[in-house]
Amino acid sequence: MGWIFSGIVILISAIAFLWYRHRVQGELDRIISSHGSVVARLKKDETSRLDRLTRESDSQKGDKVYALVEALASPLDALDEAIQFADSEMEEGLVGLRKSFDQAFGRQNIERVEPEAGDTFFPELHEAISAEVSDEIAKGKIVKCLRSGWKSDDRTLRPALVSVSSGTGLTD
C-alpha cells in the first residue's frame, strides 16, 4: 500500500510541476510578446549605430589619407622634376627613392595616378588643363601627364593634371 501512495504522490507532483511550468511558460511568452517590439527596436538602433560609427571611422580614415597625400604631394612633385633633370647616376637613386615612396603609399592603399599618352581621359581621375593638336593621338585621349595624381580605393585624393588631344589632324 505504501508504494501506491508513493506513486500517487509522484503523479500529483508531476502534474503540479507540468501545470506550473505551463503557467510560467505562458507568462514568459506574454512578457516576450509585449516587449518583443522593444527588443526589435533596440536591435535595429544598435545596428544603425554600428553602421554610423563604421561610416564615421571610414570618413576619418579617408580624411587622414587625404591629409597625408596633401602634405607629401609637393615634395613628391619636386622629386619627379628632379628625376627629369638629373644625370643618369643621380636619376637612378632618385627613381629608387620614388619607388620607395610609391611602395609605402601602396601599403596604405594609396595609388599614384599617372596616365600615359593615349590613355582614356577619366574626369574622376584626371583634370584636363590644356588641349593639344596631335596627329598620333585620337581626340579626347590623353597626350601627356603634367602632374601625377593620387587615389585611395575609389576616392580621388588629387586628380592628375593632363593635356588632352584636340584630335586635329586625325580622322575622328
WOUR-V769436 format. One record per backbone hydrogen bond with DSSP energy under -0.5 kcal/mol. CO is the residue of the C=O (numbers start at 1). NH is the residue of the N-H. E is the energy in kcal/mol with one decimal. If there is no record, write none. Layout:
co: {CO/CO}
nh: {NH/NH}
e: {E/E}
This chain:
co: {1/2/3/4/5/6/7/8/9/10/11/12/13/14/15/16/17/18/19/20/21/22/23/24/25/26/27/28/29/30/31/32/35/36/37/38/39/40/41/42/43/44/45/46/47/48/49/50/51/52/53/54/55/56/57/58/59/60/61/62/63/64/65/66/67/68/69/70/72/73/74/75/76/77/78/79/80/81/82/83/87/88/89/90/91/92/93/94/95/96/97/98/99/100/101/102/103/104/105/105/106/109/111/112/113/116/119/120/121/122/122/125/127/127/130/132/132/138/140/141/142/144/144/147/149/150/150/151/152/154/155/155/158/160/160/161/161/162/162/163/163/164/165/167/170}
nh: {5/6/7/8/9/10/11/12/13/14/15/16/17/18/19/20/21/22/23/24/25/26/27/28/29/30/31/32/33/34/35/36/39/40/41/42/43/44/45/46/47/48/49/50/51/52/53/54/55/56/57/58/59/60/61/62/63/64/65/66/67/68/69/70/71/72/73/74/76/77/78/79/80/81/82/83/84/85/86/86/91/92/93/94/95/96/97/98/99/100/101/102/103/104/105/106/107/108/108/110/109/153/151/114/149/119/142/122/123/125/126/160/129/162/164/166/167/141/121/165/118/146/163/161/113/157/158/111/155/156/152/157/150/127/162/146/147/129/130/143/144/132/140/170/172}
e: {-1.9/-2.4/-2.1/-2.5/-2.4/-2.4/-2.6/-2.7/-2.4/-2.6/-2.4/-2.5/-2.6/-2.7/-2.5/-2.7/-2.9/-2.5/-2.3/-2.7/-2.9/-2.2/-2.0/-2.8/-2.8/-2.1/-2.3/-2.9/-2.5/-2.1/-1.9/-1.3/-2.4/-2.7/-2.3/-2.6/-2.5/-2.4/-2.8/-2.4/-2.4/-2.5/-2.5/-2.4/-2.3/-2.4/-2.5/-2.1/-2.4/-2.6/-2.5/-2.6/-2.5/-2.6/-2.4/-2.5/-2.3/-2.1/-2.4/-2.5/-2.3/-2.2/-2.5/-2.8/-2.2/-1.9/-1.8/-0.6/-2.1/-2.4/-2.4/-1.9/-2.2/-2.2/-2.4/-2.1/-1.5/-1.4/-0.9/-0.6/-3.2/-1.7/-1.2/-2.4/-2.9/-1.8/-2.0/-2.5/-2.5/-1.9/-2.1/-2.6/-2.5/-2.3/-2.8/-2.4/-1.9/-0.7/-1.2/-2.4/-1.8/-0.7/-2.4/-0.7/-3.2/-2.2/-2.7/-0.5/-0.5/-1.9/-2.9/-2.5/-0.5/-2.4/-2.7/-3.0/-0.6/-1.9/-0.6/-2.9/-3.7/-0.6/-2.5/-2.0/-3.1/-2.0/-2.2/-3.3/-2.6/-0.5/-2.8/-0.6/-2.6/-3.3/-0.5/-2.9/-1.6/-2.6/-0.9/-3.4/-1.2/-2.5/-2.6/-2.0/-0.6}
